[in-house]
């Protein structure tokens, strides 16, 4: 799922259609939350790195959504 999100975000840099960006950001949110839930249920050896990466991706994607809301509502 994270791979699909990265593909969609890569496509959105070349094709400037808004649906690709929204879909890519929503995939990143879903993948990050899925990773965090998985780590909470069954921790792995690299729990700290995995959680930090997931939180970073979640923060960046939420920032992207906030930026899109400013684009729509101003």
N, C-alpha and C positions, 0 to 999 in steps of 0.2 A: 504494500500500500504506500509506503514511503517512496519507493521507486516510482510508482505511478504519479505521486505528487510532484516529484522532481521533474519528471517528464512533462507534466502539464505546465509547471512553472517555466520550464525551458521553452516550451512552445509559445507561452504567453510573451516571452521576450522577442520572438521573431514575428508572431502574428499578434497585432495589438488589439485583438478583440477582448472585450471585458469578460465574457463568459469563461474563457480559458484561465484567466487570472483568478476569478472567483472559485472556479472548480479546483484549481491547484491549491489555493489557500485552504479551502475546506478539507481537501485530502490531507494536507499537512496537519490541520487541527485534529482530524480523526486518527491519523497515524500516531501523533504524539500522545494523545489521550490513551490510545490502545497500548502503546509502549509503557506508559506510566502505570496503567492498570495491571499489565502483565508483570511488571517488576514488583508491584505491591503484592501480587498473589504468589509468584514464584521467583524470588530474587536469583540473579545469576552472579557469576564471579565478578563481572564488571558493572555492578549495580550503580555505583556512583557516576561513572562516565555515561552510562546509558541514560540515567535520570537527568543529568545535566544537559545532555544533547537534546533529549525530548523537551525539557523545559525551555531551552534556547529556541528550538524550532517553534514551539507553541507561542512563545513571546513574539517572535518575528512575524508569525502568521496573524496573531491578534493585532499587532501593530499595522499590518497590511490591511486588515479589515477596517480598522479605525480610520486609516487613510482613505479607504474607499467610501466610508460613510461621509467623510468631509467632502468628497468629490460629488456625492449624490445630493447632499442636503445644503449646499451653499450655492 
